[in-house]
Every structure is written in structure tokens, then in C-alpha cells.
Amino acid sequence: MRAAALTCALVLGMSASVEAQDGQVAAPKDRSQVWPTVPIDSDAQRFSVERFALLSETPQSGELDFRATIHDLLVDVPRGEAVVDLRFSQVPDLQSYDELGRQSHSFQYFVSEPNWGAFFLRSRGDIETVFPLLIIQGEEVHRSGQVAIREVQAAYDCSSDPGCGGWGPPVAASSIHQDGKRVVFTFPISVFDSPDGSKPYVGGSGFAAHYFLELYQFGSTTGGVVQGIARLGTVALRIDVKPGDSSNLIDTSEARLLVDVPTTFATEADPYFLFAETINIKTLKFGPNQARPVKTRLRDVNADGALDLRLTFQVSDLGLSCIDQEVRLTGEIPDSAQGNRRSLFVGRAPVRVAGCE
């Protein structure tokens, strides 16, 4: 299993669709198929998708009992964390295991995070050694209650590390949050740093993270592999959920939810600035389900003389549950300072879901 997966990770290059439609992920055939379905947040990622879309992938079958229906990886550079949000076709049991120690349900990510030079190497099947190849092991949840992130190292000695599985040393671990078929966890983006300490996701260096995800039942693969490219958020943005209500308590039985994105001017104390009218409305995604706004309006919401953006969302579209203590808004804005024609912003706000107290 390890050899086949590693070969797939290096040769396939990890491109493709983020959401499985009816359990099926079709290999993209041309640019018109790739661009609408893959979140492309920088010129570097756009180049990467074009290159890797030429390579084949192993689709999930709609006949599988245990498969990924939605998978999302958001690299939030300003906060220094990556957020994984997974939905499965059935409720995974991550605690039970058989007499051989194999978990009832598990998942495994392979993540490569090339920069410009690595695009060329990995897209033609070469091994790129500057930046680490990572594996995220859901199989270790029943042992420690955490997801383990490991760096793949062929010569690593696993004799004192029973969870290693022949892969390599742990570089991070994360608590996992589950609500039915949904699983969420975060990990520090420092795991992407190169051995010399350089941070490939800083300074418009052409960073992109590709992954493929494989699922298992009692150690046996379910037969499907899904692949994707991480959304890379490089700009922090301020949002106000439920303007005028500091509790941010969201009742999922309510019809609508307002979210304000204020225009912000730079000061000596805070160099942050944003002109709300520059936001690309068509790229906005909010909440676990990455819902689109049902209404948008430019208006001055705080009487400072500048136009702000007021968004209206259908609460039932958001997919909020009791494991959500924070909600995120993402979208694109022009960002010449990052060296890109546009960049992805991440706006965050704490929330409480009614009935979960």
C-alpha cells in the first residue's frame, strides 16, 4: 500500500476536483473543466493546475460504501494554520479497531507543496527533495485521539514509533473534531517549511499544496482516491457576523444571516487596509459548506463615509454544526503586493451555534 501510494503521489502530481459529485471524480480533460471546479488563488497555482491536469487520476466509484463526498484543505497563511474539512458517505468509526490494531475507518493524505521549480520536477515525475512530502494519518486516531502529520523519510527507524507505518517521523499532531459524517482538524503550516527554514508560502514565491486522499476500512483501501489542490489564503480580512449582535449566536432554524465586510483604512498603528468594492463577489464562500451569498449590497454600514459590503446568506446553506466555533469567509481581491493578479483572503469570526451550549 505504501509503495503504490507514494508512487501515485510523486507521479500523478495531485491535481483536480475538490468536491465529489455523486461519489464520482472525473479526471479533467481541458482547462475549461479545471478552472471552474478548482479553487485557484494565485498565478502559481493556476500554472500548477494546468500542468497537473494533463495527468490521470484514480476516480472514486459511486458503488463504494465508504468514500469522501466533500474534501477541503484551506492554508490560512496569516493565522499560520491549515484547516481540513472532510465529509464522508457514512459516519466513520475512528475509535474501534480489530485484533491486528487496524482502525475500523481511516483516511490518509499525501501532501506535496512545491514552489515554481518543483512544479516542473513533479509534473514530469521527478522527485523534488527541497520541500518535504507529508503524510497525514487518520489511522493513528484510535491510539492517541489525534491525527498525525509525518514527513516521509525512507531511512527513518520505526522501531520505537509504533504508529509510523514505515513512513517517517511525526512533525505535528492535531486533535480531531467529529460531528456525524463530518471530520475537521487543523495543523500548523510550519510543516511545509524547507530544511533551511524558508517558508515557501510567504512572499509570493509560488507556493501551492497538492494532495491525494485515500480511505481505508480495517487497513484495506476502499478502492478510491480523490485529489485536490489546497486553497491558499494569504490576506487577512475583518468580518462582522450578525452586525449589532456581539453574541454571534446562530440559530440554524433562522432563514437569513447578515455578514458585513467593512472597508478599512491603514493607520500608523495598523497598516491593514481593504476597499470592499474590490472584492470579487463571484468568488465568495462562507461557512463549512462554502455557501454563496443570496444577496450582496455596497453600503456604508458604519457611517465612516466609505462603502462597505453587506452579504446575506441562507442559514440552511451554511452547514453549521456543534463543532463549529468559528466561521470563515473566503474570496478574491486584487493583490499586487503579493505578486499575484489576485489573492485569496480569509475572514474569520467566532460563532456559537444555538442548542450546542
N, C-alpha and C positions, 0 to 999 in steps of 0.2 A: 504493500500500500504506500509506504513512504517513497520508494524509488519512483513509482509511477506518478505520484502526486508531484514530486519535486521536478521531474522531467516536464510535466504539464505546466508547472509554474514558470519554468525558465523558457520553455519553447513557445507556449501559447501567448505569453506576454500579458494575460489577464486584462482583456478589454470586454466591454459590452454593456448589456442592458441592466438596469438597476431593478426593475420590477418584473416579476414573472407573471405573464398573462396566462391565467388558467393553468398554471403549473408548467408553462412551456416558455423557454427562452430561445428564440431563433437567432442564429448567427447572422449578424448584419452583413449585407451584401454590398452596400454602397453608402456614400456619405449621407444621402438623404434619409437613410434608415437610421444611421447612427446619431446624428445631431439632435433630432427631437427627443430621443429617449435617454441619452446620456448627459448628466449634468456637467457641462463644460465651463469651467470657471476661470480659465486663463489661456493665453495663447499656447503655452507649453502643453497643457492638457489637450487642447484642440489638435495639435500636431500628433500627440501620442495616440489619440483615438483614431485618427486617420491611418496611422501606421499599423496599429494592432487590430483594427477592424478587418484587415486583409487575412488575418489568421483565423483558423477554425476554432470552435469550442464544442464542448460536450453538453448537449441540452438536457434539461430535466424532462422527465416523462410525466405526463399528466396522470399516469397509472400509479405513481409512487404513493405509498401510504404516508411517508414522512418526507416532506420536501419544504423548501423555502418558498414562501409566497411573496414576501417583500424583504429586501435587504438593503440597508443604507449605511454608509460609512461617511461621517462628516468630520473632517480635520479642521478643528477650530484653533487657528494659529494664535489669535490674541489671548485666548484662555490657556493655551498650551495643552489641550486635550483632544482626543479623538472620541467620537460618540458612535457606538454601534447600536443599531435598532433592527431587530430581526423579528419576522413573523413566520410561523410555521403552519403547515396544513393540519397539524394536530398538536395537542398540548404535550410538550416534551417533558419526560421524567428525567431530570438531571441528577437525581439522588440515588436511585436504585442501580444495582449492578449485579452481575452474575458471579458464579463461583470462580471465574477467571479474573474477576476485577474489572470486567468491561461494562461500561455505563449503559443504561437502558437506551437513552438517546444522547447523542453528542454531535458536535459540529467542529469543524476545523477550517480556519482561514490560512491561506498563504498570501502574504502581502509583500509586494516588491514596490520600492519607492524610488524609481530612477529620476535623475535630472536629465538635462538635454543630452549629455554624452551617453548616458545609459539607455536612452530611447533607441539609439542606433544599434547598440550592442544587443540588447534583449530582443529587439524586434526581429533580428536575424538569427536568434537562437543562441548567441554567445552568452557566457557567464560574466556578469558585471560584478566586480568584487569591492568597489568603493563603498557602496551603501549596503546595509545588511538586508538579507532576506529573512522575513519574520514569519513565525507560525503562531497562531492564536488557538489555544487548545481548550475547547469546551469539555473535553474528556476528563479534565482534572477537577471539575466542579464537585464531584462526589467525594473527592479526597479532602479538599481544603475549603470548599464553598466559594472558590474564586476561579476566574478564567486566568490561565497563564499565558503570557506573551514570551516567546522564546526566540532567540536568534539561531538560525540554522548554521551549525558548525559540524563538519564531517568528522573531526577528530575529537569531539567532546566525549569525556568519560562519564557515562551514565551510572556507574556502579553505586554511587552514593545518592543518586537522584532518581527515585523510582518512577516519577511521573514524566521523565524526559522523553521516553519513547524513541530514543536514538536520534533526536533532533538537535538539541543544543541547550545552552544554559538559559535560565529564566532572566529576563531583563525587566519585567514588570508583572504585576498581578492586579486583578480588578474584581471587586465584588460584583455579583450579578443580581439583576432585579428582574423578576418574572411576574407577569400577570396573564395567566392562561397561555395562549399561543404566542404571546409576545415576550421577548427577552431583550433587555437593554443593559449595556455596560459601557464604561469609559476606560481609556488608558492614556498615559502621558505621551505626547508626541515626541518627547526626547528619545523614544526608542528608534526613531528614524535618523538620529544623528549619526554621522560618519565617525570612524575611529579617531580622527584627528579633532573631533569636537565640533566640526562645522555643522550648521543647521540648514539643510537643503531647502526648507520651507520658508526661509527668511530672505528678503531682499530681491524677490522676483527672479530667482535662479532657475526657474523652470521645473519646479517640483511637481510631481504627480504620484499618487499612490494607486496601484492596481492590485486587485485581489481576485482569488477564486475561493469559493466556499463549497466544502463537501460535507455531507451529512452521513451519520452512521447510526445503526441500531445494533447494540451489543457487539461493537467492534467491526461490523461488516458494513461496507458502504451501501447506501441505498441506491446507488447507480446513477445519481445525477450530480452535475457540477454546475453551479451558477457563478457568473463572473461579473465584475463591475469595476468602475473607477470611482475613487473617493471624491466627494465634494470638498473642495479646498476653500475654506473661508479665511481671508486674510485681513478683513476690515471689521472692526467692532462698531456696532450701531446701537443707539439707545431707542428702546421702545417703551410704550406705556400701555399695558394691558388693562382693560376696563378703566378708562380715564375717569378720574374723580372718585374712584373706589380703591383705596390703598390696600384693602384686604386681598385683592386679586382672587377672590373665591369664584370659581366657575362651576355653575350648575349645569350638568350635561343635558338636563331637560329643557334648558332655555333655548330659544330659537337663534339669537344672534349674539355676536361678541364684537365689540369695538377694540381696535388697536391703533394707537397713534404713533407715527414716526415723525418726531419734530425736527425741523431744520435747526441745526446747531452751529453757532459761530465760534471760531477759535479765540482763545484768550491767552494771556501770558501764562496763566496757571494751567490751562488745559488746551493743547494745540488741536484737539479734535474738532472737526467741522464736517457738516453734511448739508447739502441742499436737497431737500426732499423731492423736488421736481425732477432731479436727475435719475431717480430710481427707475429701473426698467420694470414696469408693472407686470409684464408678462412672465417674469422670472420669479415672482414672489411665491414662497412656500412657507406654510405655518403649521406648527404642531406635529405630532407623531405621524399623521397621515399626509403631511406636506400639502395641506389644503390650500386651494387658491381662493383669493377674496371674491366674494359675490358682489362687492361694491367698493369702489375707490373714489376718493374725493380730495382735491387740494383745497385746504382752507387754513386760516390762522387759528390754531386751537389754543394758543397760549398768549395771545394779544401782544406779541413782540414785533408785529409788522411783517413777519415773513410767512410764506406759505408752508404749511406742514402737510403731511399725508395721513389721511384718516382711512382706515381699512375696516371693512365689515366682513366677518366670517360667519358661516353657518356652523353652529356649535357641533352639530351631529357629524360634520365633515372632519373634525379635528382628530378624533381617535384618542382622546384623553382617557386615562385610567388612573388608578390609585398609585401607580409607581411614578407618575409624573409630578415632580415638584418644581419643574422649570419648563418653560416653553420657549421655542426658538423660532425666529423669523429669519429666513434667508432670501437673498435676491442679489441682483447685479447692479453695480453702479460703475460709471467711468472711473478709472484709477490709473492715470498716467504715472503716478509716483511709484507704483509697483512694477512698472514696465509692461503693463498689460492694457489692451484696449478697454477691458472691463474686468472687474474683480467681484468675487462673491463676498457679501457682508453677512455677518451673523449678529442678530439682535436677540438678547436673552432677557427673560423676566421671570421671577419666581411666581408660582401659582399654587393654589390649593384647589383640589377637586372636591366638590361637595359630596358628603357621605363617606369620605375616606379619613375623617379625623379620628 
